[in-house]
């Protein structure tokens, strides 16, 4: 199947529609860059979406592995992880938002993943307050013996990718995280690339 590629700059996002059986590659172009992933059932965007909570509770672990199912809030598989060069992703953190930078760093009006995702999902009738928590691809989060969660520099290198296959007709949105106040993106956010079937990307 013919494919096309889109590049997402830090602080922006891209949406696409996949039919069941189609796949998307998510590529860390320069390395150490996080991509926030959200997804919805195209036939029921108002009620069913990819849920990190249901995914991790069903898997019984915090980390994804190749061939893992990614589940919705109805515990149905929406995506399957079929290729993964990295094996280090996060299912615990919310998307960064305007308040995160204001409260945590005293920075107003900082670009953020939540607003970037909102811009590409609003045409589907999904307002900002209904964007679910993401799976943070390539994000390197650790949990110590006391339960403290810390984000450190990603282990992904230039060109590393993962591939997801849709198991239902799916709306995806991916944001390239602009976090530059922590090691989340190696202190220097860079682009994410998406490769999907021609016609999948939103105009």
PyMOL commands that place a pseudoatom at each C-alpha (Angstrom):
pseudoatom trace, name=CA, resn=UNK, resi=1, chain=A, elem=C, hetatm=0, pos=[0.000, 0.000, 0.000]
pseudoatom trace, name=CA, resn=UNK, resi=2, chain=A, elem=C, hetatm=0, pos=[1.329, 3.437, -0.949]
pseudoatom trace, name=CA, resn=UNK, resi=3, chain=A, elem=C, hetatm=0, pos=[2.280, 5.596, 2.010]
pseudoatom trace, name=CA, resn=UNK, resi=4, chain=A, elem=C, hetatm=0, pos=[2.990, 9.223, 2.768]
pseudoatom trace, name=CA, resn=UNK, resi=5, chain=A, elem=C, hetatm=0, pos=[4.877, 10.901, 5.591]
pseudoatom trace, name=CA, resn=UNK, resi=6, chain=A, elem=C, hetatm=0, pos=[4.175, 13.974, 7.692]
pseudoatom trace, name=CA, resn=UNK, resi=7, chain=A, elem=C, hetatm=0, pos=[6.565, 15.794, 10.005]
pseudoatom trace, name=CA, resn=UNK, resi=8, chain=A, elem=C, hetatm=0, pos=[5.265, 17.255, 13.267]
pseudoatom trace, name=CA, resn=UNK, resi=9, chain=A, elem=C, hetatm=0, pos=[7.242, 20.097, 14.792]
pseudoatom trace, name=CA, resn=UNK, resi=10, chain=A, elem=C, hetatm=0, pos=[7.416, 20.451, 18.604]
pseudoatom trace, name=CA, resn=UNK, resi=11, chain=A, elem=C, hetatm=0, pos=[4.259, 22.044, 19.954]
pseudoatom trace, name=CA, resn=UNK, resi=12, chain=A, elem=C, hetatm=0, pos=[2.117, 20.913, 17.022]
pseudoatom trace, name=CA, resn=UNK, resi=13, chain=A, elem=C, hetatm=0, pos=[0.041, 17.820, 16.279]
pseudoatom trace, name=CA, resn=UNK, resi=14, chain=A, elem=C, hetatm=0, pos=[-1.371, 15.814, 13.392]
pseudoatom trace, name=CA, resn=UNK, resi=15, chain=A, elem=C, hetatm=0, pos=[-4.541, 13.742, 13.056]
pseudoatom trace, name=CA, resn=UNK, resi=16, chain=A, elem=C, hetatm=0, pos=[-5.271, 10.821, 10.783]
pseudoatom trace, name=CA, resn=UNK, resi=17, chain=A, elem=C, hetatm=0, pos=[-7.919, 8.167, 10.165]
pseudoatom trace, name=CA, resn=UNK, resi=18, chain=A, elem=C, hetatm=0, pos=[-7.057, 4.492, 9.866]
pseudoatom trace, name=CA, resn=UNK, resi=19, chain=A, elem=C, hetatm=0, pos=[-9.329, 1.723, 8.677]
pseudoatom trace, name=CA, resn=UNK, resi=20, chain=A, elem=C, hetatm=0, pos=[-9.144, -1.534, 10.614]
pseudoatom trace, name=CA, resn=UNK, resi=21, chain=A, elem=C, hetatm=0, pos=[-6.010, -3.343, 9.457]
pseudoatom trace, name=CA, resn=UNK, resi=22, chain=A, elem=C, hetatm=0, pos=[-4.109, -0.213, 8.416]
pseudoatom trace, name=CA, resn=UNK, resi=23, chain=A, elem=C, hetatm=0, pos=[-0.966, 0.852, 10.248]
pseudoatom trace, name=CA, resn=UNK, resi=24, chain=A, elem=C, hetatm=0, pos=[0.969, 3.965, 11.187]
pseudoatom trace, name=CA, resn=UNK, resi=25, chain=A, elem=C, hetatm=0, pos=[4.693, 4.342, 11.881]
pseudoatom trace, name=CA, resn=UNK, resi=26, chain=A, elem=C, hetatm=0, pos=[5.695, 6.917, 14.497]
pseudoatom trace, name=CA, resn=UNK, resi=27, chain=A, elem=C, hetatm=0, pos=[9.317, 7.940, 14.038]
pseudoatom trace, name=CA, resn=UNK, resi=28, chain=A, elem=C, hetatm=0, pos=[11.653, 9.780, 16.406]
pseudoatom trace, name=CA, resn=UNK, resi=29, chain=A, elem=C, hetatm=0, pos=[13.483, 11.777, 13.755]
pseudoatom trace, name=CA, resn=UNK, resi=30, chain=A, elem=C, hetatm=0, pos=[16.488, 12.998, 15.759]
pseudoatom trace, name=CA, resn=UNK, resi=31, chain=A, elem=C, hetatm=0, pos=[16.180, 10.955, 18.948]
pseudoatom trace, name=CA, resn=UNK, resi=32, chain=A, elem=C, hetatm=0, pos=[15.077, 11.609, 22.537]
pseudoatom trace, name=CA, resn=UNK, resi=33, chain=A, elem=C, hetatm=0, pos=[11.720, 13.092, 21.542]
pseudoatom trace, name=CA, resn=UNK, resi=34, chain=A, elem=C, hetatm=0, pos=[8.344, 12.276, 23.098]
pseudoatom trace, name=CA, resn=UNK, resi=35, chain=A, elem=C, hetatm=0, pos=[5.152, 11.886, 21.051]
pseudoatom trace, name=CA, resn=UNK, resi=36, chain=A, elem=C, hetatm=0, pos=[1.777, 12.115, 22.805]
pseudoatom trace, name=CA, resn=UNK, resi=37, chain=A, elem=C, hetatm=0, pos=[-0.696, 9.634, 21.278]
pseudoatom trace, name=CA, resn=UNK, resi=38, chain=A, elem=C, hetatm=0, pos=[-4.475, 9.699, 21.664]
pseudoatom trace, name=CA, resn=UNK, resi=39, chain=A, elem=C, hetatm=0, pos=[-7.000, 7.655, 19.672]
pseudoatom trace, name=CA, resn=UNK, resi=40, chain=A, elem=C, hetatm=0, pos=[-10.762, 7.295, 19.317]
pseudoatom trace, name=CA, resn=UNK, resi=41, chain=A, elem=C, hetatm=0, pos=[-13.184, 4.854, 17.754]
pseudoatom trace, name=CA, resn=UNK, resi=42, chain=A, elem=C, hetatm=0, pos=[-14.194, 6.581, 14.511]
pseudoatom trace, name=CA, resn=UNK, resi=43, chain=A, elem=C, hetatm=0, pos=[-17.710, 5.213, 14.820]
pseudoatom trace, name=CA, resn=UNK, resi=44, chain=A, elem=C, hetatm=0, pos=[-18.103, 6.478, 18.389]
pseudoatom trace, name=CA, resn=UNK, resi=45, chain=A, elem=C, hetatm=0, pos=[-15.704, 9.365, 19.077]
pseudoatom trace, name=CA, resn=UNK, resi=46, chain=A, elem=C, hetatm=0, pos=[-17.988, 10.690, 21.835]
pseudoatom trace, name=CA, resn=UNK, resi=47, chain=A, elem=C, hetatm=0, pos=[-17.855, 7.539, 23.949]
pseudoatom trace, name=CA, resn=UNK, resi=48, chain=A, elem=C, hetatm=0, pos=[-14.863, 5.320, 23.149]
pseudoatom trace, name=CA, resn=UNK, resi=49, chain=A, elem=C, hetatm=0, pos=[-11.172, 6.185, 23.194]
pseudoatom trace, name=CA, resn=UNK, resi=50, chain=A, elem=C, hetatm=0, pos=[-7.740, 4.732, 23.873]
pseudoatom trace, name=CA, resn=UNK, resi=51, chain=A, elem=C, hetatm=0, pos=[-7.318, 4.456, 27.636]
pseudoatom trace, name=CA, resn=UNK, resi=52, chain=A, elem=C, hetatm=0, pos=[-3.864, 4.138, 29.228]
pseudoatom trace, name=CA, resn=UNK, resi=53, chain=A, elem=C, hetatm=0, pos=[-5.574, 3.242, 32.513]
pseudoatom trace, name=CA, resn=UNK, resi=54, chain=A, elem=C, hetatm=0, pos=[-7.473, 0.293, 31.058]
pseudoatom trace, name=CA, resn=UNK, resi=55, chain=A, elem=C, hetatm=0, pos=[-4.457, -0.770, 28.999]
pseudoatom trace, name=CA, resn=UNK, resi=56, chain=A, elem=C, hetatm=0, pos=[-2.014, -0.895, 31.898]
pseudoatom trace, name=CA, resn=UNK, resi=57, chain=A, elem=C, hetatm=0, pos=[-4.508, -2.516, 34.279]
pseudoatom trace, name=CA, resn=UNK, resi=58, chain=A, elem=C, hetatm=0, pos=[-5.328, -5.221, 31.739]
pseudoatom trace, name=CA, resn=UNK, resi=59, chain=A, elem=C, hetatm=0, pos=[-1.654, -5.820, 30.969]
pseudoatom trace, name=CA, resn=UNK, resi=60, chain=A, elem=C, hetatm=0, pos=[-0.752, -5.777, 34.668]
pseudoatom trace, name=CA, resn=UNK, resi=61, chain=A, elem=C, hetatm=0, pos=[2.285, -3.579, 34.058]
pseudoatom trace, name=CA, resn=UNK, resi=62, chain=A, elem=C, hetatm=0, pos=[3.339, -0.010, 33.333]
pseudoatom trace, name=CA, resn=UNK, resi=63, chain=A, elem=C, hetatm=0, pos=[5.466, -0.756, 30.275]
pseudoatom trace, name=CA, resn=UNK, resi=64, chain=A, elem=C, hetatm=0, pos=[4.411, -1.730, 26.779]
pseudoatom trace, name=CA, resn=UNK, resi=65, chain=A, elem=C, hetatm=0, pos=[5.872, -4.669, 24.904]
pseudoatom trace, name=CA, resn=UNK, resi=66, chain=A, elem=C, hetatm=0, pos=[5.743, -5.637, 21.252]
pseudoatom trace, name=CA, resn=UNK, resi=67, chain=A, elem=C, hetatm=0, pos=[2.445, -7.298, 20.280]
pseudoatom trace, name=CA, resn=UNK, resi=68, chain=A, elem=C, hetatm=0, pos=[0.624, -5.736, 23.224]
pseudoatom trace, name=CA, resn=UNK, resi=69, chain=A, elem=C, hetatm=0, pos=[-2.981, -4.642, 22.669]
pseudoatom trace, name=CA, resn=UNK, resi=70, chain=A, elem=C, hetatm=0, pos=[-3.861, -1.015, 23.368]
pseudoatom trace, name=CA, resn=UNK, resi=71, chain=A, elem=C, hetatm=0, pos=[-7.333, -0.923, 24.881]
pseudoatom trace, name=CA, resn=UNK, resi=72, chain=A, elem=C, hetatm=0, pos=[-10.217, 1.524, 24.977]
pseudoatom trace, name=CA, resn=UNK, resi=73, chain=A, elem=C, hetatm=0, pos=[-12.251, 2.605, 27.984]
pseudoatom trace, name=CA, resn=UNK, resi=74, chain=A, elem=C, hetatm=0, pos=[-14.550, -0.323, 27.053]
pseudoatom trace, name=CA, resn=UNK, resi=75, chain=A, elem=C, hetatm=0, pos=[-11.543, -2.689, 27.202]
pseudoatom trace, name=CA, resn=UNK, resi=76, chain=A, elem=C, hetatm=0, pos=[-11.700, -3.324, 23.460]
pseudoatom trace, name=CA, resn=UNK, resi=77, chain=A, elem=C, hetatm=0, pos=[-8.490, -3.397, 21.436]
pseudoatom trace, name=CA, resn=UNK, resi=78, chain=A, elem=C, hetatm=0, pos=[-8.194, -0.300, 19.292]
pseudoatom trace, name=CA, resn=UNK, resi=79, chain=A, elem=C, hetatm=0, pos=[-4.511, -0.614, 18.307]
pseudoatom trace, name=CA, resn=UNK, resi=80, chain=A, elem=C, hetatm=0, pos=[-1.819, -3.290, 18.408]
pseudoatom trace, name=CA, resn=UNK, resi=81, chain=A, elem=C, hetatm=0, pos=[1.873, -2.567, 18.877]
pseudoatom trace, name=CA, resn=UNK, resi=82, chain=A, elem=C, hetatm=0, pos=[3.568, -4.595, 16.134]
pseudoatom trace, name=CA, resn=UNK, resi=83, chain=A, elem=C, hetatm=0, pos=[7.046, -3.025, 15.932]
pseudoatom trace, name=CA, resn=UNK, resi=84, chain=A, elem=C, hetatm=0, pos=[9.079, -1.164, 18.530]
pseudoatom trace, name=CA, resn=UNK, resi=85, chain=A, elem=C, hetatm=0, pos=[12.721, -0.131, 18.293]
pseudoatom trace, name=CA, resn=UNK, resi=86, chain=A, elem=C, hetatm=0, pos=[12.764, 1.396, 21.764]
pseudoatom trace, name=CA, resn=UNK, resi=87, chain=A, elem=C, hetatm=0, pos=[10.573, -0.435, 24.273]
pseudoatom trace, name=CA, resn=UNK, resi=88, chain=A, elem=C, hetatm=0, pos=[10.445, 2.562, 26.627]
pseudoatom trace, name=CA, resn=UNK, resi=89, chain=A, elem=C, hetatm=0, pos=[7.148, 4.475, 26.733]
pseudoatom trace, name=CA, resn=UNK, resi=90, chain=A, elem=C, hetatm=0, pos=[4.963, 6.070, 29.408]
pseudoatom trace, name=CA, resn=UNK, resi=91, chain=A, elem=C, hetatm=0, pos=[1.361, 5.381, 30.430]
pseudoatom trace, name=CA, resn=UNK, resi=92, chain=A, elem=C, hetatm=0, pos=[1.246, 7.485, 33.614]
pseudoatom trace, name=CA, resn=UNK, resi=93, chain=A, elem=C, hetatm=0, pos=[1.582, 11.178, 32.727]
pseudoatom trace, name=CA, resn=UNK, resi=94, chain=A, elem=C, hetatm=0, pos=[-1.055, 13.566, 31.425]
pseudoatom trace, name=CA, resn=UNK, resi=95, chain=A, elem=C, hetatm=0, pos=[-0.272, 15.702, 28.391]
pseudoatom trace, name=CA, resn=UNK, resi=96, chain=A, elem=C, hetatm=0, pos=[1.574, 18.894, 29.197]
pseudoatom trace, name=CA, resn=UNK, resi=97, chain=A, elem=C, hetatm=0, pos=[-0.750, 21.907, 29.214]
pseudoatom trace, name=CA, resn=UNK, resi=98, chain=A, elem=C, hetatm=0, pos=[-0.636, 25.648, 29.781]
pseudoatom trace, name=CA, resn=UNK, resi=99, chain=A, elem=C, hetatm=0, pos=[-1.036, 25.293, 33.558]
pseudoatom trace, name=CA, resn=UNK, resi=100, chain=A, elem=C, hetatm=0, pos=[1.850, 22.806, 33.749]
pseudoatom trace, name=CA, resn=UNK, resi=101, chain=A, elem=C, hetatm=0, pos=[4.298, 25.417, 32.514]
pseudoatom trace, name=CA, resn=UNK, resi=102, chain=A, elem=C, hetatm=0, pos=[2.744, 28.256, 34.501]
pseudoatom trace, name=CA, resn=UNK, resi=103, chain=A, elem=C, hetatm=0, pos=[2.575, 26.418, 37.832]
pseudoatom trace, name=CA, resn=UNK, resi=104, chain=A, elem=C, hetatm=0, pos=[5.756, 24.387, 37.431]
pseudoatom trace, name=CA, resn=UNK, resi=105, chain=A, elem=C, hetatm=0, pos=[8.056, 26.886, 35.738]
pseudoatom trace, name=CA, resn=UNK, resi=106, chain=A, elem=C, hetatm=0, pos=[6.382, 30.301, 35.903]
pseudoatom trace, name=CA, resn=UNK, resi=107, chain=A, elem=C, hetatm=0, pos=[6.082, 30.430, 32.091]
pseudoatom trace, name=CA, resn=UNK, resi=108, chain=A, elem=C, hetatm=0, pos=[2.847, 31.745, 30.590]
pseudoatom trace, name=CA, resn=UNK, resi=109, chain=A, elem=C, hetatm=0, pos=[1.624, 30.853, 27.096]
pseudoatom trace, name=CA, resn=UNK, resi=110, chain=A, elem=C, hetatm=0, pos=[4.114, 28.006, 26.585]
pseudoatom trace, name=CA, resn=UNK, resi=111, chain=A, elem=C, hetatm=0, pos=[3.309, 25.700, 23.628]
pseudoatom trace, name=CA, resn=UNK, resi=112, chain=A, elem=C, hetatm=0, pos=[1.881, 22.445, 24.945]
pseudoatom trace, name=CA, resn=UNK, resi=113, chain=A, elem=C, hetatm=0, pos=[0.597, 19.072, 23.813]
pseudoatom trace, name=CA, resn=UNK, resi=114, chain=A, elem=C, hetatm=0, pos=[-2.964, 19.472, 25.053]
pseudoatom trace, name=CA, resn=UNK, resi=115, chain=A, elem=C, hetatm=0, pos=[-3.655, 22.573, 22.997]
pseudoatom trace, name=CA, resn=UNK, resi=116, chain=A, elem=C, hetatm=0, pos=[-1.833, 21.107, 19.993]
pseudoatom trace, name=CA, resn=UNK, resi=117, chain=A, elem=C, hetatm=0, pos=[-4.029, 17.993, 20.150]
pseudoatom trace, name=CA, resn=UNK, resi=118, chain=A, elem=C, hetatm=0, pos=[-7.121, 20.140, 20.596]
pseudoatom trace, name=CA, resn=UNK, resi=119, chain=A, elem=C, hetatm=0, pos=[-6.439, 22.054, 17.391]
pseudoatom trace, name=CA, resn=UNK, resi=120, chain=A, elem=C, hetatm=0, pos=[-6.486, 18.880, 15.274]
pseudoatom trace, name=CA, resn=UNK, resi=121, chain=A, elem=C, hetatm=0, pos=[-9.344, 17.159, 17.139]
pseudoatom trace, name=CA, resn=UNK, resi=122, chain=A, elem=C, hetatm=0, pos=[-11.807, 20.043, 17.278]
pseudoatom trace, name=CA, resn=UNK, resi=123, chain=A, elem=C, hetatm=0, pos=[-12.959, 19.404, 13.671]
pseudoatom trace, name=CA, resn=UNK, resi=124, chain=A, elem=C, hetatm=0, pos=[-14.159, 15.990, 14.929]
pseudoatom trace, name=CA, resn=UNK, resi=125, chain=A, elem=C, hetatm=0, pos=[-16.238, 17.623, 17.648]
pseudoatom trace, name=CA, resn=UNK, resi=126, chain=A, elem=C, hetatm=0, pos=[-13.752, 16.803, 20.405]
pseudoatom trace, name=CA, resn=UNK, resi=127, chain=A, elem=C, hetatm=0, pos=[-13.173, 19.899, 22.592]
pseudoatom trace, name=CA, resn=UNK, resi=128, chain=A, elem=C, hetatm=0, pos=[-10.107, 20.331, 24.740]
pseudoatom trace, name=CA, resn=UNK, resi=129, chain=A, elem=C, hetatm=0, pos=[-11.807, 19.161, 27.949]
pseudoatom trace, name=CA, resn=UNK, resi=130, chain=A, elem=C, hetatm=0, pos=[-12.637, 15.802, 26.361]
pseudoatom trace, name=CA, resn=UNK, resi=131, chain=A, elem=C, hetatm=0, pos=[-9.133, 14.903, 25.239]
pseudoatom trace, name=CA, resn=UNK, resi=132, chain=A, elem=C, hetatm=0, pos=[-8.151, 11.758, 27.184]
pseudoatom trace, name=CA, resn=UNK, resi=133, chain=A, elem=C, hetatm=0, pos=[-4.817, 11.071, 28.792]
pseudoatom trace, name=CA, resn=UNK, resi=134, chain=A, elem=C, hetatm=0, pos=[-2.232, 10.026, 26.199]
pseudoatom trace, name=CA, resn=UNK, resi=135, chain=A, elem=C, hetatm=0, pos=[0.238, 7.236, 25.836]
pseudoatom trace, name=CA, resn=UNK, resi=136, chain=A, elem=C, hetatm=0, pos=[3.537, 9.113, 25.792]
pseudoatom trace, name=CA, resn=UNK, resi=137, chain=A, elem=C, hetatm=0, pos=[5.612, 7.339, 23.183]
pseudoatom trace, name=CA, resn=UNK, resi=138, chain=A, elem=C, hetatm=0, pos=[9.384, 7.341, 23.741]
pseudoatom trace, name=CA, resn=UNK, resi=139, chain=A, elem=C, hetatm=0, pos=[8.945, 8.992, 27.175]
pseudoatom trace, name=CA, resn=UNK, resi=140, chain=A, elem=C, hetatm=0, pos=[11.278, 7.513, 29.783]
pseudoatom trace, name=CA, resn=UNK, resi=141, chain=A, elem=C, hetatm=0, pos=[9.538, 7.549, 33.175]
pseudoatom trace, name=CA, resn=UNK, resi=142, chain=A, elem=C, hetatm=0, pos=[10.874, 5.698, 36.191]
pseudoatom trace, name=CA, resn=UNK, resi=143, chain=A, elem=C, hetatm=0, pos=[9.149, 4.622, 39.413]
pseudoatom trace, name=CA, resn=UNK, resi=144, chain=A, elem=C, hetatm=0, pos=[11.320, 4.110, 42.485]
pseudoatom trace, name=CA, resn=UNK, resi=145, chain=A, elem=C, hetatm=0, pos=[10.708, 1.897, 45.517]
pseudoatom trace, name=CA, resn=UNK, resi=146, chain=A, elem=C, hetatm=0, pos=[8.786, 4.698, 47.243]
pseudoatom trace, name=CA, resn=UNK, resi=147, chain=A, elem=C, hetatm=0, pos=[6.476, 5.137, 44.268]
pseudoatom trace, name=CA, resn=UNK, resi=148, chain=A, elem=C, hetatm=0, pos=[8.037, 8.396, 43.116]
pseudoatom trace, name=CA, resn=UNK, resi=149, chain=A, elem=C, hetatm=0, pos=[7.685, 8.924, 39.373]
pseudoatom trace, name=CA, resn=UNK, resi=150, chain=A, elem=C, hetatm=0, pos=[10.432, 10.760, 37.534]
pseudoatom trace, name=CA, resn=UNK, resi=151, chain=A, elem=C, hetatm=0, pos=[10.907, 11.547, 33.856]
pseudoatom trace, name=CA, resn=UNK, resi=152, chain=A, elem=C, hetatm=0, pos=[14.463, 11.283, 32.556]
pseudoatom trace, name=CA, resn=UNK, resi=153, chain=A, elem=C, hetatm=0, pos=[15.973, 11.589, 29.092]
pseudoatom trace, name=CA, resn=UNK, resi=154, chain=A, elem=C, hetatm=0, pos=[14.506, 9.184, 26.507]
pseudoatom trace, name=CA, resn=UNK, resi=155, chain=A, elem=C, hetatm=0, pos=[16.580, 6.268, 25.282]
pseudoatom trace, name=CA, resn=UNK, resi=156, chain=A, elem=C, hetatm=0, pos=[15.337, 6.582, 21.686]
pseudoatom trace, name=CA, resn=UNK, resi=157, chain=A, elem=C, hetatm=0, pos=[17.842, 7.376, 18.951]
pseudoatom trace, name=CA, resn=UNK, resi=158, chain=A, elem=C, hetatm=0, pos=[17.526, 9.091, 15.597]
pseudoatom trace, name=CA, resn=UNK, resi=159, chain=A, elem=C, hetatm=0, pos=[15.292, 7.080, 13.285]
pseudoatom trace, name=CA, resn=UNK, resi=160, chain=A, elem=C, hetatm=0, pos=[13.837, 4.799, 15.948]
pseudoatom trace, name=CA, resn=UNK, resi=161, chain=A, elem=C, hetatm=0, pos=[10.190, 3.968, 15.265]
pseudoatom trace, name=CA, resn=UNK, resi=162, chain=A, elem=C, hetatm=0, pos=[7.214, 2.013, 16.429]
pseudoatom trace, name=CA, resn=UNK, resi=163, chain=A, elem=C, hetatm=0, pos=[4.329, 0.701, 14.368]
pseudoatom trace, name=CA, resn=UNK, resi=164, chain=A, elem=C, hetatm=0, pos=[0.696, 0.440, 15.399]
pseudoatom trace, name=CA, resn=UNK, resi=165, chain=A, elem=C, hetatm=0, pos=[-2.027, -1.472, 13.560]
pseudoatom trace, name=CA, resn=UNK, resi=166, chain=A, elem=C, hetatm=0, pos=[-5.621, -0.312, 13.930]
pseudoatom trace, name=CA, resn=UNK, resi=167, chain=A, elem=C, hetatm=0, pos=[-8.002, -3.071, 14.991]
pseudoatom trace, name=CA, resn=UNK, resi=168, chain=A, elem=C, hetatm=0, pos=[-11.088, -0.907, 14.433]
pseudoatom trace, name=CA, resn=UNK, resi=169, chain=A, elem=C, hetatm=0, pos=[-11.706, 2.206, 12.356]
pseudoatom trace, name=CA, resn=UNK, resi=170, chain=A, elem=C, hetatm=0, pos=[-9.660, 4.685, 14.334]
pseudoatom trace, name=CA, resn=UNK, resi=171, chain=A, elem=C, hetatm=0, pos=[-9.038, 8.396, 14.672]
pseudoatom trace, name=CA, resn=UNK, resi=172, chain=A, elem=C, hetatm=0, pos=[-5.496, 9.089, 15.899]
pseudoatom trace, name=CA, resn=UNK, resi=173, chain=A, elem=C, hetatm=0, pos=[-3.810, 12.295, 16.931]
pseudoatom trace, name=CA, resn=UNK, resi=174, chain=A, elem=C, hetatm=0, pos=[-0.117, 12.642, 17.731]
pseudoatom trace, name=CA, resn=UNK, resi=175, chain=A, elem=C, hetatm=0, pos=[1.659, 15.660, 19.196]
pseudoatom trace, name=CA, resn=UNK, resi=176, chain=A, elem=C, hetatm=0, pos=[5.397, 16.313, 19.287]
pseudoatom trace, name=CA, resn=UNK, resi=177, chain=A, elem=C, hetatm=0, pos=[6.003, 17.382, 22.877]
pseudoatom trace, name=CA, resn=UNK, resi=178, chain=A, elem=C, hetatm=0, pos=[7.525, 20.884, 23.297]
pseudoatom trace, name=CA, resn=UNK, resi=179, chain=A, elem=C, hetatm=0, pos=[8.710, 20.328, 26.910]
pseudoatom trace, name=CA, resn=UNK, resi=180, chain=A, elem=C, hetatm=0, pos=[12.070, 22.119, 27.165]
pseudoatom trace, name=CA, resn=UNK, resi=181, chain=A, elem=C, hetatm=0, pos=[12.158, 22.697, 30.930]
pseudoatom trace, name=CA, resn=UNK, resi=182, chain=A, elem=C, hetatm=0, pos=[13.003, 19.103, 31.896]
pseudoatom trace, name=CA, resn=UNK, resi=183, chain=A, elem=C, hetatm=0, pos=[14.908, 16.095, 30.485]
pseudoatom trace, name=CA, resn=UNK, resi=184, chain=A, elem=C, hetatm=0, pos=[11.637, 14.796, 28.970]
pseudoatom trace, name=CA, resn=UNK, resi=185, chain=A, elem=C, hetatm=0, pos=[12.897, 15.537, 25.428]
pseudoatom trace, name=CA, resn=UNK, resi=186, chain=A, elem=C, hetatm=0, pos=[16.601, 15.598, 26.219]
pseudoatom trace, name=CA, resn=UNK, resi=187, chain=A, elem=C, hetatm=0, pos=[16.203, 19.354, 27.002]
pseudoatom trace, name=CA, resn=UNK, resi=188, chain=A, elem=C, hetatm=0, pos=[15.823, 20.106, 23.269]
pseudoatom trace, name=CA, resn=UNK, resi=189, chain=A, elem=C, hetatm=0, pos=[12.510, 19.209, 21.549]
pseudoatom trace, name=CA, resn=UNK, resi=190, chain=A, elem=C, hetatm=0, pos=[12.767, 17.973, 17.954]
pseudoatom trace, name=CA, resn=UNK, resi=191, chain=A, elem=C, hetatm=0, pos=[10.306, 16.725, 15.283]
pseudoatom trace, name=CA, resn=UNK, resi=192, chain=A, elem=C, hetatm=0, pos=[8.296, 13.521, 15.127]
pseudoatom trace, name=CA, resn=UNK, resi=193, chain=A, elem=C, hetatm=0, pos=[7.406, 11.929, 11.771]
pseudoatom trace, name=CA, resn=UNK, resi=194, chain=A, elem=C, hetatm=0, pos=[4.335, 9.865, 10.933]
pseudoatom trace, name=CA, resn=UNK, resi=195, chain=A, elem=C, hetatm=0, pos=[4.095, 7.415, 8.028]
pseudoatom trace, name=CA, resn=UNK, resi=196, chain=A, elem=C, hetatm=0, pos=[0.624, 6.173, 7.049]
pseudoatom trace, name=CA, resn=UNK, resi=197, chain=A, elem=C, hetatm=0, pos=[-1.391, 5.097, 4.006]
pseudoatom trace, name=CA, resn=UNK, resi=198, chain=A, elem=C, hetatm=0, pos=[-2.063, 7.805, 1.440]
pseudoatom trace, name=CA, resn=UNK, resi=199, chain=A, elem=C, hetatm=0, pos=[-5.326, 9.516, 2.243]
pseudoatom trace, name=CA, resn=UNK, resi=200, chain=A, elem=C, hetatm=0, pos=[-5.182, 8.781, 5.983]
pseudoatom trace, name=CA, resn=UNK, resi=201, chain=A, elem=C, hetatm=0, pos=[-3.991, 12.217, 7.064]
pseudoatom trace, name=CA, resn=UNK, resi=202, chain=A, elem=C, hetatm=0, pos=[-6.515, 14.952, 7.768]
pseudoatom trace, name=CA, resn=UNK, resi=203, chain=A, elem=C, hetatm=0, pos=[-6.319, 17.841, 5.275]
for i in range(1, 203): cmd.bond("trace and resi %d" % i, "trace and resi %d" % (i + 1))
show_as sticks, trace
zoom trace
